[in-house]
């Protein structure tokens, strides 16, 4: 049953020395406030980094050629070489871990339409390229398998290419542009889901052409410059790297131990490094945050010790007239709990208010895709956990003063000056 007189007594005890109580409460509030801010900005920074990879297949990897680093099967060290169509066929036949596969040809991207022109990247790709790096289609469609099969002179252009060659609101599909001296019909316009991570070219400034078409118009034969792959769901990208390198090296008489001849970039590995980094950061945040909370808890313990010392005579009288130990214990712990809870709620509310303010500022000033966007946040469950830790710690902090109060003999307490 709720005893209002009891709580009035507890509140009177807490406010007996207002300065000391306020300073202690401020320490607890500041500890929880700092914990909320640290976790909130840590979460926002992590989410911002992960968002830079959004739109890129997390299990993708990419390959390119370098000069050989070893002599092998009669070939000299330092030999130049290029990947070719036979590599693609062998990879599809032998690499059990590969799901999507897209070679890339780079060509002259000088682009002209009427009196408008620009210098961009021209890339010959497979349709699977857009499963590796996803695009948001604004007009028309992506390059498809029929474009590859029929060697169609069509192209899919990035947003910035469109803005240079066309008027605002003008429908680009069906229009012709000249790329590297060859006319192509525009079938679509798009922008990448991820603008902060680009491999091979910057999509908004790229003209995508069917791979087979650019092979023919660029007179490149069956060679290509770059290769992108993704792993099947049951495999890791590192398995793709091993299989593809083994197959391609064997096809070009390159030593299996030659690590210089074929370079690679593994997006999955980068994800793993980032996750490991933020796991360490989270541990550090919790250590610092718990340290801030602990400083407040120590303050609670100290003020309760002082309170018990000041109330020795009162406690002694109550013991002498028959107060039970549990009554004394409950009162001391209640004072610690009330002070901590009120201070904790204040720190929590202020911390959430600051995070909300930053969220509003960042939401009203969104990134244009050229930089990292940090929107701090903290989950409600985590906030509850922090409050629970604070309350439990406050009870533990109040336990030592409470036990000390129980050890006071009534006659000694009454005589105390």
PyMOL commands that set and color helices and strands:
alter all, ss='L'
color gray80, all
select helices_A, chain A and resi 4-14+18-51+85-94+129-132+145-150+159-165+203-205+211-217+237-251+267-310+312-320+325-364+380-406+410-415
alter helices_A, ss='H'
color red, helices_A
select strands_A, chain A and resi 60-65+83-84+98-107+110-113+116-119+121-125+135-140+154-158+176-179+182-192+206-210+223-224+226-231+262-266
alter strands_A, ss='S'
color yellow, strands_A
deselect
rebuild
show_as cartoon
